[in-house]
Amino acid sequence: MYADDDARRYVERWFWTLDDLAQAVGVTPARIEHLIAAGCAPGPIYARGADGWWSALGAAGAAPAGEHWFSPGAAWGLRQAELATRSGNSPPEAAAMVRDSFADRFAMALGHQRYARLAFAGCFSGDTIDPDAARVAARDEWASWLRGGYGVCLRIFTAETCVAKEALGAWLKVAVAEPDYDAGALLADAEILAGLLLPFAPWQRPTGTPGRTIDRLLREQRLGDDRPYA
């Protein structure tokens, strides 16, 4: 069971209520709920219900009734979806448009991220990106976003941040396991990754990407710590 005060401090620092999200997008809370139901963005990332705290990271089922907090990064996709509806598209049509735009950008992002093959090997045929495989992978990543896991991980979810987070995370997990790694090079990559990530909740960080890459590297090199909760 999570410490209630620690959990509440964390979610109130890094996440938004439904009212906050609605105000950021410029629509009503009911409209946000409608767009989320249509698949334009994930639902709650954290919740406080009768049985305690719930997190979308690794959780089964929907968030329990109670207090809910949402990803601030969801605001951008919701803005895109809301803009699409003003042109006459239904919310499900707007969701498909946002998802398809993500898939197009995902394939391009694979070509720009040097470690992409480590995270998305199935998207490559030799040195060439397989567009069909990339689109399948993009749909899988979009589905993961809608389930809420990426809402725990990323400050803003885009095709570019998705590919970069997965690629850098995969690379650093492999690299820090080598006995004679180049600490300077890894530190530069860890800095880039830290700029993409939310800090993760204190109880989730040690086994999540930051704990297994950034924190391990800093600890092994005796370079302090990331101090995400200061």
Secondary structure, DSSP 4 states (H G I P E B T S, - for coil): ---HHHHHHHHHHH-B-HHHHHHHHTS-HHHHHHHHHTTSS---SEEEETTEEEESTT--SSPPSSEEEB-TTHHHHHHHHHHHHTTT--HHHHHHHHHHHHHHHHHHHHHH-TTHHHH-GGGEETTEE-HHHHHHHHHHHHHHHHHTHHHHHBSS--HHHHHHHHHHHHHHHHHTTSTT--HHHHHHHHHHHHHHB----TTTTTTSHHIIIIIHHHHHTT-----TT-
